[in-house]
Amino acid sequence: MLTSGMSWMLEIEHLVTGYGGVPVLHDVSLKLGAGELVGLLGANNAGKTTLINNLSGIFTPMSGRILFEGQDVTRLTARQRVELGIVQVPEGRMVFPEMSVRENLLLGGINQRAKPHRAQQMEHVLELFPRLRERLGQKAGTLSGGEQQMLAIGRALMAEARLLMLDEPSLGLSPLFVQYIFGIIDRLHKEGLTILLVEQNLNLTLRHAQRCYVLERGRIAVEGSSDVVKNDPRTRSAYLGL
């Protein structure tokens, strides 16, 4: 929950969006406070990635508004949103396989706001992920899945993310790598970064997020603190279709 002195960084108001004129999300509203770690939960095809892609500017909603620090960003391009600090780590990592680890990281910091601080950000990323330091000259496509996830998060941090959106960061990773990645997520949150964690893994998200929203068939079914969401029978329904 928001504490005294916190303000809403992200506000989504009555969002309707989809593909080919067919809505996937219906009247979705949610908020993130500055410095919060908020989970967005739901089963496959609930609309989680559709929502995050609209926040990133990859798609434009049919109706509704997206506000970032009070500014209406609904019609801004993906590039303009990155300049503001709205940065997504996509599902499946999406690193550039033929480019080196160093090149992937530098590419993350090419926006005008981040570019002057690339050396400083690079050192921060390599301190977070020492394994990347060992592989700076290695092609990204030769990294393990866990290492590519480190690289994808590092690339987002190079962009000087102010709102970091993580789309299924645990997907396809070994339990050891999942534990490591979520340790990094917790650390970034403690450093003050605002994080929207989009995950199918219910228990994992509830352990780390302060608040959660549960999507079911394109609508917000449950919202509240992690304890409230965990104990709400509608959460089980959203996952199991009961």
Secondary structure, 3 states (H helix, E strand, C coil): CCCCCCCEEEEEEEEEEEECCEEEEEEEEEEEECCCEEEEECCCCCCHHHHHHHHHCCCCCCEEEEEECCEECCCCCHHHHHHHCEEEECCCCCCCCCCEHHHHHHHHCCCCCCHHHHHHHHHHHHHHCHHHHHCCCCEHHHCCHHHHHHHHHHHHHHCCCCEEEEECCCCCCCHHHHHHHHHHHHHHHHCCCEEEEEECCHHHHHHHCCEEEEEECCEEEEEEEHHHHHHCHHHHHHHHCC
